[in-house]
Amino acid sequence: MNVSSAQMNPVPGPGTALTDFLITQGLAEPGETTRWTPLAGGVSSDLWRVDLPGRSLCVKRALAKLKVSADWQAPVSRNAYEWAWMRFASRHRPDSVPGLLAHDPGAGLFAMEYLPPERYPIWKAQLLEGEVRVTTAAAVGELLGALHAASAGDAALAAEFATDANFHALRIEPYLLATAAAHPALADTIRELADRTAATRSALVHGDVSPKNILVGPSAPVLLDAECAWYGDPAFDVAFCVNHLLLKSLVVPGRRSELLRSARALAEAYARCVDWEPRPAVEERAATLLPALLLARVDGKSPVEYLTDDRHRQFVRTAATALLRAPVPTIADVVDTWEATLPAPTEPVGTRSD
């Protein structure tokens, strides 16, 4: 879900409580005309573009039950942690988050700057349309590494983002534990990865670094949707993002080489920023977690929507299983193994929806 997503048909307004939020926060005047437009994408929150006379902004509200077919519940308190993560990021990389306007933690609401899609395209849409720039991936890797480095070893941040319950509900259970349940032969391995991830606490993790949550800004990538923010294992963010680049290499065959180069460039740019622990340690955790996340996007609670071809889903299962049984030490090794076994390119399948 993001602040420059494709829009649905405008509606007059979603309710008095949200309009009151704008007025109470000084973002609108009583009686002022407002036009609310639901923004597409995402499963965990409602998001609107709000047009007022001469200005626009975004309002976001967390949902208790996520919009997926599986029963996936999550505490709405994550909205406050997303706001806090964005405040942290704005102090270190102000060009890489939307401007923050107002927050009501009790209502699970906040307002932020609206970023027009003509200037801030969604990275996922670009990738699925075949517009693949390795430099964008490298910039994302550098941004992640810089934010992790800025937060590493910070006891105050560790206390502020002791969000283990949120991260379990939003990431550990639906991605790793649900996938372990779907693959009994791999269950012990995946559960060990889940336990290791949950027990590692060394930097502030965004938790949802997916191309659908990254805007390609004029000066830097912009990160959105930090609802999963958690002081934990930074390797999770790297593996989570590279995962999407590998999956897209199946459905954008004409840009397969560029997508795999992008995966390597992101990991390399990230690794250059690692100064809080030995780089091989972070790389090993990311590389061994990555195949579990690949499998999760086929058989977990949140499968990617564009893998509609059974052959592609089966390839992911086969490749991920092999890597879980014979782990490799770096993301570059994962990419090499993936590339060596990729099926012959076919015409793109799937959709471009979020």
C-alpha positions in Angstrom: 0.0 0.0 0.0 1.5 3.4 -0.8 0.9 7.0 -1.1 1.0 7.2 -4.9 -0.9 4.0 -5.8 -3.3 3.8 -8.7 -6.6 5.3 -7.5 -10.1 3.9 -7.4 -13.2 5.9 -8.1 -13.5 9.0 -5.7 -16.0 8.8 -2.9 -17.3 11.7 -0.8 -15.7 10.5 2.5 -15.2 7.4 4.6 -16.8 8.6 7.8 -17.2 11.4 10.4 -14.3 10.1 12.6 -11.8 10.5 9.8 -13.0 14.0 8.9 -12.9 14.9 12.6 -9.3 13.7 12.6 -8.3 16.2 9.9 -10.0 19.0 11.7 -8.7 18.1 15.1 -5.1 17.9 13.7 -5.5 21.2 12.0 -5.2 19.7 8.5 -8.7 20.9 7.4 -11.2 23.6 8.5 -14.7 22.8 9.6 -17.0 22.8 6.6 -14.1 22.7 4.2 -14.7 20.6 1.1 -12.8 17.3 1.2 -12.7 14.5 -1.4 -11.6 11.1 -0.3 -10.2 8.6 -2.8 -9.3 5.1 -1.7 -5.8 4.1 -2.9 -5.3 0.6 -4.2 -2.8 -1.9 -2.9 -1.9 -3.6 0.3 -3.8 -5.9 2.7 -3.1 -4.5 6.1 -4.5 -0.9 6.1 -7.0 1.5 4.5 -5.4 4.4 2.7 -6.9 7.5 1.2 -5.8 10.4 -0.9 -7.6 13.4 0.6 -8.0 16.4 -1.7 -8.7 19.8 0.0 -8.8 23.2 -1.6 -5.3 23.7 -3.1 -3.6 20.7 -1.4 -3.7 17.0 -1.1 -2.5 14.5 1.6 -2.8 10.9 2.6 -4.6 9.3 5.6 -3.8 5.8 6.7 -5.7 3.5 9.1 -4.5 0.1 10.3 -6.9 -2.9 10.1 -7.3 -5.6 12.7 -8.0 -8.3 10.2 -5.9 -8.2 7.0 -7.4 -8.4 3.6 -6.3 -11.9 2.6 -8.2 -15.2 2.3 -6.4 -16.7 5.3 -7.3 -15.8 8.9 -4.6 -13.2 9.5 -5.1 -10.9 12.5 -2.7 -8.2 13.7 -2.7 -5.6 16.4 -3.6 -2.1 15.2 -0.9 -0.7 17.5 1.5 -1.3 14.6 0.3 2.0 13.2 2.1 3.9 16.0 5.3 1.9 15.3 5.1 2.7 11.6 4.8 6.4 12.5 7.8 6.1 14.8 9.9 4.3 12.2 9.1 7.0 9.7 10.2 9.7 12.2 13.5 7.8 12.7 14.1 7.5 8.9 13.2 11.1 8.4 16.0 12.2 10.7 18.6 10.2 8.8 17.3 10.1 5.2 14.6 12.7 4.9 14.3 12.3 1.1 13.4 8.6 1.6 10.1 8.9 3.5 7.0 11.0 2.9 6.6 14.2 4.9 4.8 13.5 8.2 1.7 15.6 9.1 -0.2 14.3 12.0 -0.8 11.1 14.1 -3.6 9.9 16.4 -2.3 6.7 18.0 -5.5 6.0 19.8 -7.4 5.8 16.6 -4.7 4.1 14.6 -4.5 6.9 12.2 -1.9 9.2 10.6 -1.6 11.7 7.8 1.4 12.2 5.5 2.4 13.9 2.4 0.9 12.8 -0.9 3.6 11.9 -3.4 2.3 12.2 -7.0 2.8 9.0 -9.1 4.2 10.9 -12.1 7.2 11.9 -10.0 7.3 8.9 -7.6 6.5 5.8 -9.6 6.1 2.5 -7.7 9.1 0.3 -8.2 7.0 -2.9 -8.5 5.1 -1.4 -11.4 8.3 -0.4 -13.1 9.8 -3.9 -12.7 6.7 -5.8 -13.9 6.6 -3.5 -16.9 10.2 -4.3 -17.8 11.7 -1.1 -16.6 14.6 -2.5 -14.6 17.4 -0.3 -13.5 20.2 -1.9 -11.6 21.1 1.5 -10.1 17.7 1.7 -8.4 18.3 -1.7 -6.7 21.7 -0.5 -5.6 20.2 2.7 -4.1 17.7 0.6 -2.2 20.5 -1.6 -0.8 22.5 1.4 0.2 19.4 3.1 1.9 18.7 -0.1 3.9 22.3 -0.4 5.0 22.5 3.2 6.0 19.3 3.0 8.1 20.4 -0.2 9.7 23.8 1.2 10.5 22.3 4.4 12.0 20.1 2.2 14.4 22.6 -0.5 15.3 23.5 -0.7 18.9 21.0 1.9 19.9 19.5 0.9 23.3 16.7 3.5 23.1 15.5 2.4 19.8 15.7 -1.2 20.9 13.4 -0.4 23.8 11.0 1.7 21.6 10.7 -1.0 19.0 10.4 -4.0 21.2 7.6 -5.1 18.9 8.1 -8.9 19.0 4.4 -9.6 19.1 3.7 -7.4 16.1 6.6 -8.9 14.1 5.5 -12.4 15.0 1.9 -11.8 13.9 2.9 -10.0 10.7 6.0 -11.9 9.6 7.2 -14.9 11.6 3.8 -16.7 11.7 2.3 -15.9 8.3 5.5 -16.3 6.3 7.7 -18.8 8.2 5.6 -20.8 10.5 2.7 -21.2 8.1 5.2 -22.3 5.4 6.7 -24.8 7.8 3.3 -26.2 8.4 2.7 -26.5 4.6 6.0 -28.4 4.2 6.4 -31.0 6.9 9.7 -32.3 5.5 11.2 -28.8 5.8 9.4 -27.8 9.0 12.3 -28.2 11.4 14.7 -26.2 9.1 12.2 -23.3 8.6 11.3 -23.2 12.3 14.9 -22.9 13.2 15.2 -20.0 10.8 12.1 -18.4 12.4 13.6 -18.9 15.9 17.0 -17.4 14.9 15.3 -14.4 13.2 13.1 -13.8 16.3 16.1 -14.0 18.6 18.4 -11.7 16.7 18.2 -8.0 17.8 20.9 -5.7 16.4 19.2 -3.0 14.3 15.9 -1.4 13.4 14.1 -3.5 10.8 11.5 -2.0 8.4 9.9 -5.4 7.9 8.2 -4.9 4.5 10.9 -3.8 2.1 9.0 -4.9 -1.0 9.0 -3.2 -4.4 5.3 -2.4 -3.9 6.3 -0.3 -0.9 9.2 1.5 -2.6 8.8 4.7 -4.7 11.5 5.6 -7.2 11.9 9.2 -6.2 13.7 11.9 -8.1 16.6 12.0 -5.7 16.3 8.7 -3.7 14.1 5.7 -3.2 11.2 6.3 -0.8 10.2 3.6 1.7 6.6 3.2 2.8 4.6 0.8 5.0 6.7 0.3 8.0 3.9 -1.4 10.0 6.2 -4.3 10.8 9.0 -2.1 12.3 10.9 -4.1 14.9 14.3 -3.9 16.5 15.7 -7.2 15.3 17.6 -8.9 12.6 18.5 -6.6 9.7 19.2 -9.5 7.5 15.4 -10.0 7.2 15.0 -6.7 5.2 17.6 -7.6 2.7 16.3 -11.1 2.1 12.7 -9.9 1.9 13.5 -7.5 -0.9 15.9 -9.7 -2.9 13.2 -12.3 -2.7 10.9 -10.2 -4.9 13.6 -9.6 -7.5 14.2 -13.3 -7.9 10.4 -14.0 -8.2 10.0 -11.4 -10.8 12.7 -12.9 -12.9 10.2 -15.7 -13.6 7.5 -13.4 -15.0 9.5 -10.7 -16.7 11.7 -13.0 -18.8 12.9 -10.2 -21.1 14.6 -8.5 -18.2 15.8 -11.6 -16.4 19.5 -10.7 -16.6 18.8 -7.2 -15.3 16.7 -8.4 -12.4 19.3 -10.9 -11.3 22.0 -8.2 -11.6 19.7 -6.0 -9.5 19.5 -8.6 -6.8 23.3 -8.9 -6.6 23.7 -5.1 -6.7 21.2 -4.6 -3.9 23.0 -7.1 -1.7 26.5 -5.7 -2.5 25.5 -2.1 -1.8 23.9 -3.2 1.5 27.0 -5.2 2.5 29.2 -2.2 2.1 27.3 -0.4 4.8 27.5 -3.2 7.4 29.8 -2.0 10.2 28.0 -3.2 13.3 28.9 -6.9 13.1 31.1 -9.0 10.7 29.6 -8.8 7.2 29.8 -12.5 6.6 27.4 -13.1 9.6 24.7 -10.8 8.2 25.2 -12.2 4.7 24.9 -15.8 5.9 21.6 -15.0 7.8 20.1 -13.3 4.8 21.2 -16.1 2.4 19.8 -18.9 4.5 16.6 -17.0 5.2 16.0 -16.1 1.6 14.9 -19.6 0.4 12.3 -19.8 3.2 10.9 -16.5 2.1 10.8 -17.6 -1.5 8.8 -20.6 -0.4 6.5 -18.4 1.7 5.5 -16.4 -1.3 4.0 -19.5 -2.8 2.8 -21.5 0.2 2.6 -19.0 3.1 -0.4 -16.8 4.0 0.5 -14.1 1.6 1.4 -15.6 -1.8 2.4 -13.2 -4.5 -0.4 -12.6 -7.0 1.6 -12.7 -10.2 2.8 -16.3 -10.0 -0.2 -17.7 -11.7 1.6 -20.3 -13.7 1.8 -23.7 -11.9 5.2 -24.3 -13.5 6.6 -21.1 -11.9 5.2 -22.0 -8.4 6.6 -25.5 -8.7 10.0 -24.1 -9.7 10.0 -21.9 -6.6 9.2 -24.9 -4.4 12.0 -27.0 -6.0 14.7 -24.3 -6.0 13.8 -23.1 -2.4 13.8 -26.7 -1.1 17.2 -27.4 -2.6 18.6 -24.2 -1.0 17.1 -25.0 2.4 18.6 -28.5 2.3 22.0 -27.3 1.1 22.4 -23.7 2.3 24.9 -21.3 0.8 26.7 -18.4 2.6 25.9 -15.3 0.5 23.0 -13.8 -1.4 25.2 -13.8 -4.5 25.4 -17.6 -4.1 21.6 -17.9 -3.9 21.3 -15.8 -7.0 23.8 -17.9 -8.8 22.0 -21.1 -7.8 18.6 -19.7 -8.8 19.9 -18.5 -12.2 21.6 -21.8 -13.0 18.3 -23.7 -12.6 15.8 -21.1 -14.0 13.4 -22.6 -16.6 13.7 -21.3 -20.2 12.0 -17.9 -20.6 8.4 -17.8 -21.6 5.9 -15.0 -22.2 5.1 -13.0 -19.1 2.2 -14.3 -17.0 0.3 -12.8 -14.1 -0.9 -9.2 -13.5 0.5 -5.9 -12.5 -1.8 -5.4 -9.5 -0.5 -4.9 -6.0 
